[in-house]
Amino acid sequence: MSFEPSLTDRLRSKWNFFLSIFKADLDRATFQKEYIQDLQRQARSLQYPGALLGIFVWLGFAFGTDQKLHPEFPELFYFRIGFTILSFVSLIVFLLDTLFKIPTRKYGLEFAYLFLGYLTICTSFFTGRIADDPNYVSGLQIALITMVFVPLPLRSYYILLILSIIAFLGSAFIYSPNLSTVQASYSMQNLGIAYLLTFVFSIILERYRFVSFVSRFKILESNKEISEKMLQIQSLKEKQDGDYFLTALLLSPLIKLEQTGNSSVKVEFVLDQYKKFSFKDKDYELGGDFLSAYTIHLQGKEYTAFINGDAMGKSIQGAGGALVLGSVFNSIISRTRLSPEIQTRSPERWLKEAFIDLQNVFETFDGFMLVSAIFGIVDHSSGTLYYINAEHPWPVLYRDGKATFLGLESNIRKLGISEIFGSKIQVQTFRLMPGDIVFCGSDGRDDLVLEEDFSGKRIINEDETEFLSSVEESGGDIKTIRKSLIRKGKLSDDLSILSISYLPSRNPFLEDKNSIQEADSLAQKSDFAGAIRILEESVKQSRSKGLRHSPQAAKLLSKWYDKISKFKESAIWAEKVLDWDPSETEFLFITSILWKKAYAGSRNLELLRSASELGEKLRVRQPNHLKNLINLADIYRLLGNSFRAKKLLEEASALSPNDPKIAELKKKLDPSAS
């Protein structure tokens, strides 16, 4: 059985709610003094706009409208102009207070009483005299409604309303305007409604002002308690700063720049962690950005290995990620230096295995510690840059005064994301020219606060090309880049920038153009033997003079040896191309094919293994190179590794399901399936 309230009960409830608006607030006795002071403050904020408005609000009526509508009532001019004079004098007083510190503006409520008293009483008096004019009755209604929006004590509204009614009725009684017309009756009804609305809304708005003040006042009181607790927090902060100090102490030796003085590769750092703190009267900083660079040796060549990472989280959380990143990277460097086996690996393989080591460590944190990073090595002899970008801002190349992004096609996720191996790891390469500088940096280089308003709302830069302009403005100087960024906006995150300059003592890529042209003219006449003889002699002389690299000549020699079916010699020269210019990614595929051709003539498995190694290098750089996948699968078939061959064919089939070469290889691997 349900008991729903009756209509009478509902009406009584609503009526009680309405009456509650007019009930006395128990807090008034407690906070009355403070409330009056707050009303003084609010009234002072209206003094200048009120005085300026008062000067001009009635001038149009005084010098035009009143004389036309009521020439029989010249006294109206003095009522109007009196309000202008009052407002002008008040404005002068306010200015004197502001300029000469004459204490007059502190009387906010007193000036409000003066203005509103003049406005309402005068308007009521002269409206009562011409109450038969609906236009002037409307003016009185506006004056009454205006009263509601001026912050006054509740009793003041009652007094002003009573004085207004007395002035209106007294004037109407003395001058006896004709109120018997329908228009006059309508105006009087509207005026009565205006008085009633002014009375009700003055109560409601004043109550709202009081409740708002009390709430704010109680908040201020509670802030005193908060201040006391802040002293306790300060004590805890000192302990926290101790933790920060310990973490910064552990992280500092991992951020290391190691390079030899005569190296052709120069590395520089800028690191500005966002979190600054003091411990035992010394200043420190802490954050999630990490930088490090070391010299290592792979396959008899000298390289600079570098990393720039940005760990997720602020302060201690980010620093924890940077600490793990630095520890693992330094472990990889130490292991490389101690292991002759690791030093025999190609740059691509070393990078890939090091990246997998980093990923395996961060994956154990189940997504609670993610790191964006760019991680790579630079060949000192050729200036070839190998790198992997794991969702880090794009590196920037500065060449001939122009800055551009590198590696826009990178799609590897952050370290620590478990699905990272769903996308194939890709080692990107780029050949640096003498004088080139590559900049790697965290997203702090882009996340600049361009504007910040009084409420704390910030406008963050979203244009990543701003960093390019900073690089160009600085002329490639890493310290000037930081100054340029700070001029454009305030840092909102950790900032780390790493620069890699390729500065060989001489250009290692000088070709003998005359010999190349002479040899090429013979090759066009199909005299490949003569062309080969000229170029081989040219390369030999260049090497004797210390000009180390002639990749263009080596390419032509490989091409012409291939033309005369000397595949081994062709492959040897192709290997020289890759040795002198490792950035020639497509030449990895060509060289692999050449070694495979050489194997066909000699059946030497070592040649086939060389072909497979080059194919695997290319696969690391370009995992979706279809022709390479097919060729590599065939090489493993010839080597007897059918498992590896089938796996590569599956990858190739995913790229091109209907390729006839793939189908042919599948038949060779599994004749029974056909």
TORLO-822704 format. One record per residue: residue in one letter; y, x, z of N, C-alpha, C in turn. Coordinates in steps of 0.1 Angstrom, whole numbers, plus 5000, padded with zeros to 4 digits. Layout:
<nodes>
aYXZYXZYXZ...
</nodes>
This chain:
<nodes>
m498850095000500050005000501350095000s502150074990503350164989504550094995f505450175001506750115007507850174999e508450104990509650154982510850094989p511950184990513150134996513750014989s514349924996514949804990516249844984l516849754976518149784970519249804980t519149724991520149735002520049875008d518849925011518650055017519250165007r518950154994519450254985521050254985l521550134985523050124985523650184997r522950155009523450205022523450355022s522350415016522150555016523250625007k523550564996524650614987525950604994w526250495001527450475008527650575019n526550605026526650705037526950845032f526350865020526550995013528051015010f528650905004530050905001530950925013l530550855024531350875036531251005042s530151075040529951205045530951305040i531551275028532551365022533751365031f534051255038535351245045535051285060k533851315064533651355078534251485081a534651505094535251635098534151735098d534551855093533551975093533652045107l532552065113532552125126533052275126d532952335114533452475113534952485113r535652375111537152385110537752445122a537352395134537952445146537752595148t536552645143536152785145536952875135f537052825123537652915112539052865107q539752775114540952725109542052835107k542152925116543153025115542953115103e541653155101541353245090541453165077y541153035077541252945065542752935061i543652915070545052915066545553045060q545053155065545353285060544853295045d543653245043543153245029543953155020l544353045025545252955016546553015013q547053095023548253175020548053265008r546953335009546553434998546453354984q545753244984545653164972546953114967a547853064976549153014972550053124966r549853254972550653364967550353394952s549053374949548653404935549253304925l549753194930550353094921551953104920q552453204928553953204929554653244915y554253344909554853384896554653284885p553353244883553153144872553853014875g553852974888554552844892556052854890a556652964894558052984892558452984877l557753054869558053064855557852924848l556852854852556652714847557752624851g558052634864559152544869560452564863i560752684858562052704851562252624839f561152614831561252554818560652414817v559852364827559152244825560052114824w561152114830562051994829563252014821l563452134815564652154808564852064795g563752034789563751954777564251814780f563751764792564151624797565651624801a566051734808567351744813568451744802f568251814791569251824781568951744768g568051644769567851564757567251434760t566051424765565251304766565951204775d566251254788566851164798568051094793q568951174787570251114782570051004772k569051024763568850924753568150794758l567250814768566450694773567250624784h567950704792568650634804570050694806p570950664796572350714798572950654810e572450544815573050474827572650554840f571850654839571350724851571550874849p572850914849573251054847572751154858e572451094870571951174881570651244878l569951194868568651244865568751394861f569951424854570151564850570151664862y570651614874570751704885569351724892f568551614892567251624897566451734889r566651724875565851814866566351954868i567651974867568252114867568052174881g567952094891567752144905566352214906f565352154899564052214900564052354892t564752354881564952484874565552584882i566752544889567452644898566552694909l565852594915564952634926563852734921s563352714909562252794904562852934900f564052934895564653064891565053144903v565553084913565953154925564653214932s563553134932562353174938561753294930l561853294917561453404909562153534912i563453524914564253644918563853694931v563553604941563053644954561753714953f560853664944559553724943559653864937l560553874927560754004921561254114930l562254064939562754154949561654204959d560854114962559654144971558854254964t558554234951557654324944558254464942l559554464939560254584935560754664948f561254594958561854654970561054624983k559954564982559154534993559854455004i560654354999561254265008560154155012p559854145024558654055028558953905027t558953865014559153715012557853645006r557153724998555953664991554853625001k554953685013553853655022553853505027y555053435024555153295028554653215016g553353225013552753155002552753005004l552352955015552252805017553652745018e554552825025555952765026556552745013f556452835004556952814990556252704983a554952694985554252584979554752444984y554952434997555552315003556952284996l557752384995559052374989558952314975f558152384967557952334953557452194952l556252174959555652044957556451934964g557151964975557951864981559051824972y559751924966560851884956560251804944l559151854939558651794927558151644930t557451624940556851494943557951394948i558751444957559751344963560751314953c561351414946562351384936561751294925t560551334920559951254909559751104914s559251094926559050954932560350874933f561450944937562650874939563250824926f563350924916564050874904563050784896t561750794898560850704891560950564897g561150554910561350424917562550354912r563550434908564850364904564650304890i563750374881563550324868562050294866a561550224876560050194876559650104865d560650044858560249954847560050024834d560250164835559950244823558650314824p557650274816556250324818556150474816n557150524807557050674804557350754817y558250714825558550784837557550764848v556950644848555850624857554650724854s554450744842553350834837553750974842g555051014842555451144847555151164862l555351054869555051064884553551074886q552751014878551251024879550851174876i551451234866551151374864551551464876a552651434882553151514893552151494905l551651374907550651354918549351424915i548851414903547551484900547751634901t548951684897549151834899549051884913m549451794922549351834936547951874941v546951804935545551824939545151974937f545652034927545152164923545952284930v546852244939547552354947546852364960p546452484964545652504977546552484989l546352364996547052335008546152285019p546552285031545752225042545652075039l544652015044544351875041545551785046r546051815058547151735064548351735055s548551845048549751855039549751755028y548451735022548351635012548751495017y548251465029548651335034550151315036i550751415041552251415043552951395030l552651475020553251465007553051335001l551851275002551551144996552451035003i552451045016553250945024554750955020l555251075019556651095016556951045001s555951074992556151024978556150874978i555250804985555250664985556550604991i557050665002558250615008559450634999a559550754992560650774983560550674971f559350654966559250554955559650414959l559050364970559350234974560750214978g561350314985562750314990563650304978s563450384968564250384956564150254948a562850204947562650074940563349954948f563349964961564049864969565549864967i566049984967567550004966568049954952y567350004941567849984928567249864921s566249804926565649684921565349684906p564549774901564249764887563449644884n563449604871562749484867561249514866l560449464876558949484876558249364873s558849264867558149134864557549134851t557749234842557249234829555749274830v555049244819553549284818553449434818q554349494810554249644809554449714823a555449654830555749714843554549694853s553949574852552849544861551649644857y551449664845550349754840550649904846s551949944845552250074849552050084864m552449984872552249984886550849994890q549949924883548549934886548050084883n548450134872548050274869548550374880l549850344885550350434895549550424908g549150294911548350284923547050354922i546450354910545150424908545450574910a546550624904546950764905547050804920y547750724928547850754942546450764949l545550664945544250664951543450784947l543450814934542750934929543251064936t544551074937545151194943544651204958f544651094965544151094979542651134979v541851074971540351104972540051244967f540651284956540351414951540951534959s542051504966542651604975541651634986i540951524991540051545002538751614997i538351584985537051644979537351794976l538451824969538751964965539052044978e539751994987540152064999538852105007r537952005007536652025014535852135007y535852134994535152234986535752374989r537152374989537752504992537352565006f537352475015537052515029535552565030v534652485024533252525024533052665017s533752685006533652804999534152925007f535352895014535852995022534953035034v534452935040533552965052532253045047s531753005035530553075030530953225028r532153245022532553385019532853455032f533453385041533753455054532553495061k531553405061530253445068529553555061i529753565048529153675040529853805045l531153805047531853925051531453965065e531153865073530753895087529353955087s528553905078527153965077527254105071n528254135063528454265058528654375069k529154325080529354415091527954465096e527054365097525654395101525054495090i525354465078524754545067525354685068s526654705072527154835074526454915085e526054845095525354905106523954955101k523354865093522054905088522155015077m523355025071523555135061523455275068l523855275080523755405088522255435089q521455335092520055365093519455405079i519955335069519455365055519855515052q521055555056521555685053520555795059s520055755071519055845077517855855069l517355735064516255735055516455805042k517755795037518055865025517956015026e518356065037518156205039516756255038k515856165043514456195042513956185028q514556085021514156065006514656184998d515856235001516456344994515556464996g514856475008513956585010512756575000d512356444998511256424988511756464974y512956424971513556464958513556614956f514056674967514156824967512856894964l511756844971510456904969509956884955t510156764949509756734935510556824925a511856834928512656914919512257064920l511857104932511357244934510057264926l509257164926507957184919508157184903l509157104899509357084885510157204879s511057264886511857364881511157474874p510157544880509457654873508757614860l508457484859507657434847508657424835i509857404837510857394827511257544823k510557594813510657734810510957764796l511857864793512157904780511758054778e510758074770510158214769510258244754q510958354751511058404737511458544737t510958614726511258764725512558784719g513158894722514558924717514658934702n513658994696513759014681513058904673s512858794679512158684672513058614662s512358574651513158504641513458354644v512758314655512958174660513658174673k514758104674515558104686515557954692v515257944705515157814711516257804722e516957694723517957674734517657534740f518057524752517957394760519257344765v519357214766520357144774519657034782l519757034795519056934804520056884814d520256754813521156684823520456564828q519756584840519056474846520056374852y519856244851520756144855520956134871k519856154878519856144892520356274898k521556264905522056384912521956354927f521656454935521556444949521856574956s522156564969522456684977521456694988f521056824990520156855001520556985007k520856975020521357095028522457165021d523457075017524757125012524657184998k523557164991523457214977523157094968d523657104956523456994946522257024937y521556914935520356924926520356794917e519456804907519256684899517756664896l517456534893516056504892515956394881g514856394873514656294863513356314856g513256234845511956224838511956304825d513056374822513056454810512456594812f511756644802511156774804511256854791l511456984793511657084781510857204785s510257264775509557394777509257454763a509257594763508957664750508357794754y507257834747506457954749506158014736t505858144736505358214724503858224725i503158194714501658194714501258264701h499958294700499458354687498258274683l498258234670497158164664496858234650q495558264648495058324635495958444631g496258524641496958654639498458634637k499058514638500458494636501158454649e502458484649503158444661503858314659y503758224670504358094669505158074682t506157984681506757924693506357784695a505657764706505157624710506257564719f506557434716507657374724507257224726i507857174736507657024740508956974745n509256854742510356774747509856634751g509856604764509256474768510156394776d509956264777510756174785509756074792a509556094805508656014812509255884817m508455774816508955644820509355634835g510455564837510855544851512055634855k512755594865513855664870513555754882s514355854884514355944895512955994898i512355954910511156014914509955974906q509955854900508855804892508855884879g510055894872510155974860509756124862a510256174874510056314877508556344879g507856244884506356254886505756274872g506156194862505556204849505956334843a507156384844507556514839506756624845l506456604858505656714865504256724860v503656604857502356604851502356664837l503356624829503456674816503656824815g504556874824504757014825503557094829s502857044839501657114844500557114833v500357004826499257004816499657094804f500957094800501357174789501257324792n501757364804501557504808500157544809s499257454813497857484814497257504799i497757424790497357444776497757584771i499057624774499557754769498757864776s498457854789497757964795496357974790r495657854787494357854782494357924768t495357894760495457954746495558104747r496358154756496558294757495358364762l494558304770493358364776492058354767s492158264757490858234749491058284735p490358394731490358434717489758324708e488858244713488358134704489458034700i490257994710491357904707492357964698q492558094699493558164690493058164676t491858144673491358144659491558004652r492057904659492257774654493457764645s493457674636494657654628495757584636p496957594632498057524639497757374640e497257314629497057164630495957134640r494957204640493857174650494257204664w495057314666495557344680496457234685l497357184676498257074680497456954683k496556914675495756794677495056794690e494356904692493556914705494456924717a495556984716496556984728497056844730f497356774719497856644721496756554728i495556564723494456484729494256524744d494456644748494356684762495456614770l496656614765497756544772497456394773q497056334762496756194762495656154772n494656234773493456204782493956214796v494856304800495456304813496256184816f497156144808498056034810497355894809e496255894802495455774801494855734814t494555824823493955794836494855714845f496155714842497155634850497155494847d496355444837496255304834497555244830g498355314823499655254818500855264827f500555314839501655324849502555444848m502155534839502855654836502855684821l503855644814503955664800505055774797v504755844786505655954782505855954767s507155954763507455974749507656124748a507156184737507256334735507256374721i507856484718507756554706507256694709f506156734702505356844706504956924694g505357054693505057124681505057274682i504857344671504957494670505657534658v506257654658507057704646506457844643d506057854630505557984625506758084623h506758194630507858294629507958354616s506858374609506858444596507458354585s507058234584507458144573508458034577g508658014590509557914594509057774593t507657764592507057634590506957564604l507457444604507457364617506257264616y505357264626504357164628504657084640y504556954640504856874652504156734651i504056684663503556544665504656474673n505056354669506056274675505356154681a505356144694504756024701505855934706e506455854697507455754700508655814707h508955934703510156004708511255984697p512555994701513555984690513356094679w513656054667513456144656514156274657p513456384654514156514653515156514642v516156604644517256614635517356754628l517456754615517656884608519156904605y519657024609521057064606520957174596r521457144584521357244573522657234565d523357344563524557354555525657254559g525757234572526757144578526457004578k525256964574524856824573523656804582a523656694589522556654599521756534593t520456544593519556434588518356424597f517756304597516556284605515356334598l514356384606513056424601511956334606g510856324598509656254602509856104605l510556034597510755894599509455814599e508355864593507155794591506255804603s506655864614505755884625505455744632n504255724636503855584642502955604654i502955714660502055744672502755684684r501955614693502555554705502755654716k503355614727503555704738502355754744l502455874750501255924758500955834770g499755804772499355714783498955574778i499255544766498855414761497355424756s496555344761495055364759494655334744e495455254737495155224723495655324713i496155444718496755534710495855584699f494555594701493655654691493255544681g493755424683493555324672494355364660s495455444662496255504651495855644650k495655694638495255834636496355934640i495956034647496956144650497356214638q498656224636499156284623500056404627v499756524622500556644624501556654612q502856644615503756654604504256804602t504656834590505056974587506456974580f507157084582508457094575508757244574r509157294563509557434561511057454563l511357534574512757564577513257674568m514457664563515157764555515957854565p516157974562517058064570518357994574g518657994586519957924591519757784595d518557724592518257584596518157574612i518557454617518457424631517857284632v516757274640516157144643516457114658f516956984660517256934673516256824677c515656844689514856734695515556684707g515556564710516256514722515656374727s515856354739515456224745516356114741d515955994745516855874741518155874749g518355964759519655974765520756014756r520356074744521356114734521955994727d521255884727521655754720522155654730d521655644742521955544752523255574759l524355574752525655604757526355474761v527055474772527855354777529155364770l529355274760530655284752531755214759e531455104766532455024774531854964786e532654944796532154884809533354804814d533154664816534254584821534254584836f535154504842535354504856534154444863s533354364857532254304863530954394863g531054504856529954594855529154584843k529454484834528754464822529054584812r527954644807528054764799527754734784i528454794775528054794761527454934758i526154924754525355044752525355074737n525555204733525455234719524055204713e524055144702522755114695522655184681d523555274678523555334665523055484667e521855504663521255634665521855744656t522655704646523255804637524555864644e524955814656526055874663525656014667f524356044670523956174673524056264661l523756214650523956304638525456344636s526356254639527756294637528156394648s527556384660527856484671527256624667v526156624661525556754656526456814646e526956734636527856784626529156834631e529756754641531056784647530956924654s529756944660529557064669529257184661g528957174648528557284640527257344644g526357254650525057294654524957364667d526057374674526057444688525657334698i524557374705523857274714524757234726k525557324731526357294742527557204738t528057234726529157144721528657004718i527456994714526856854711526956774724r526556834735526656754748528056704750k529056794748530456754751530856644741s530356654729530756554719530156414723l528956414728528356294732529056234744i529456314754530156264765531556214762r532156264751533456214747533356074741k532156044735531955914729531555804739g530955844750530455744760529855814772k529655734782529155784795527555784794l526955894799525555894799524955794808s523855724803523255614811521755654814d521355774810519955804812519855964812d518756014815518556154815518756204800l519356324799519656374786518956514785s518156534775517556664772517656684757i518056804753518156844739517556984738l516757004728516057124725516457164710s516957284708517257324695516357444691i515957444678515057544672515757604660s516257724661516957784650516057884643y516057884629515257984622516158084616l516158214622517058314619516358444615p515658454604514958574600515958684596s515558804598516558914594516858914580r515858874571516158854557515358734552n515758684540515058574535513658614530p512558554536511258594532510758524519f511558444512511158374501511958404488l512058534485512758584473511758604462e511858524451510958534440511558624429d510658694422511058764410511158674398k512258614396512458504386512258564372n512658684369512458744356511058754352s510258804362508758814359508158684357i508558584365507958444364508258394350q509558404345509858354332509058424321e508958554322508158634312506758594312a506158574324504758544325504558394320d505458314323505358174319505358154304s506258234297506258234283504958274276l504258374282502958414277501958304280a502058234292501058134295501158014285q502457984281502657874271501957914257k501758044255501058084243499558104245s499158054257497758064261497258204264d498158294266497858434270497858434285f496858374291496858364306496558504312a495758584305495458714311496658804312g497558794301498758874301499758814312a499758684313500658624323500258664337i498958664339498358704352498758844356r498558934346498859074348500259104352i501159034345502659054348502959004362l502458884366502758834379502158904390e500858954389500259024399500959164402e501459224391502159344392503459324399s504159204396505359174402505259144417v504159074421503959044435503659174442k502859264436502459394442503759474445q504659474435505959554437506859494448s506859354448507659284458507159314472r505859314474505259344487505559484491s505559584482505859724485507259734489k508159654485509559654488509859584501g508859524507509059444519509459304517l509459254505509659114502508359044504r508158974515506758934520506258814512h507058714509506458594504506958554490s505958524481506258484467505358364464p505658244471504758134469504758074455q505858084448505958024435505058104425a505158244427504258324418502858304421a502458294434501058264438500558134433k501458034432501057904426500657914412l501457994404501258014390499958094388l499758194396498558274395497358184397s497358104408496258014411495957924399k497057864393496957774382496357834370w496757964367496258034355494858084356y494458124368493058164371492158044369d492657924373491857804372491757774357k492757804349492657774335491557854328i491357974333490358064326489058064334s488957954343487657924350487258034360k488258114365487958214376488358144389f487458054394487857964404488058034418k487258144420487358214433488658284433e489058354423490358414422491558314424s491258194417492258094418492458044432a491258024439491357984453491958084462i491758214459492358324468493858314467w494358304454495858294453496358164459a495558054458495957934464496057944480e495158024485495158054500496458124503k496858224494498158294496499358204497v499258104488500358004488500457944502l499357894507499357834520499657924531d499358054530499658154540501158184540w501758194528503158224527504058094530d503557984526504357854528503357744533p503057744546502057644551502557504550s503857474547504257334545503857274532e503157344524502757294511501457204513t501757084518500656994522499656964511e500256924500499456884488498557004483f499057124485498257244481496957264489l496957204501495657204508494557134501f494857024494493856954487493457034474i494457094467494157174455493257284459t493657354470492857474474491457434478s491257324484489957274488489157254476i489657184466488957164453488557294446l489457394447489157524440488057594447w487957594461486857654467485557574464k485657454463484457374459483957414445k484957434436484557474422483957614423a484457704431483957834433482557834438y482257744447480957724453479957684442a480357594433479557544422478957664414g479757764413479357884404478457984412s478657994425477958094433476958044443r477057914446476257854457476357924470n477557984473477858044486478357944495l477657914506478057804515479357844522e479657974524480958004530482157954523l482057954509483057894501483257744504l482157684505482157534508482757514522r482457594531483057584545484557604544s484957694536486457714535487057584529a486357524519486857404513486957294524s485957284532485957174543487057194553e487257324556488357354566489657314561l489957344548491257304542491357144541g490257084538490256934537490556874551e489956934562490156884575491656904579k492257024575493657044578494556934572l494256904559494956794552494756664559r493556644564493256514570494056494583v494356604590495156594602496656564598r497056624587498456604583498656464576q497656424568497756294561496356224562p496156154573494856084575494455994564n495355934557495055834547495155884532h494956014531494956074517493556044511l493455944502492255894497491356004490k492056074481491256174473490756274482n491456314492490956414502489756364509l489756244514488656184521487356184513i487556144500486356144491485856284488n486756374486486356514483485756574496l486256554507485756604520484356544523a484156424520482856354522481856424513d482256454500481256514491480956664496i481956734501481756864506480656864518y480856764527479956764538478556714533r478456644522477156604516476456734511l477256814505476756944500476257034511l477057024522476657114534475557054542g475056934538473956874545474356794557n475656774559476056694571476356554566s475256474565475356334559476156244569f475956274582476656184592478156194590r478656314589480056334588480556274574a479756294564480056244551480256094551k479256024557479255874558480555824565k480855894576482055854584483255864576l483455974568484655984560484655884549l483455854543483455744533483855614538e483455584551483855454557485455454558e486055564561487555564562488155544548a487455614538487955594524487755454519s486655394523486355254519487355154524a487855184537488855094543490155104535l490455214529491655234521491455174507s490355194501490055144487488655104486p488354974489486954924490486254924476n486954924465486254914452486355044444d486655154451486755274443485355324438p485155344425483855384420483355514425k484255604428483755734433483155724447i483655634455483055614468481655554467a481555454458480255394455479255494450e479655584442478755684436478255784447l479255824456478855914467477955844477k478155714479477255644488475855644483k475655624470474355634463473655764465k474455874464473956004465473456034480l474255974489473955994503472755914507d472555794501471455704505470855644492p470055714485469555664472468755534474s468055524485467255404487468055274488a469355284492470155164493470455104479s470455184469470655134455469455064450
</nodes>
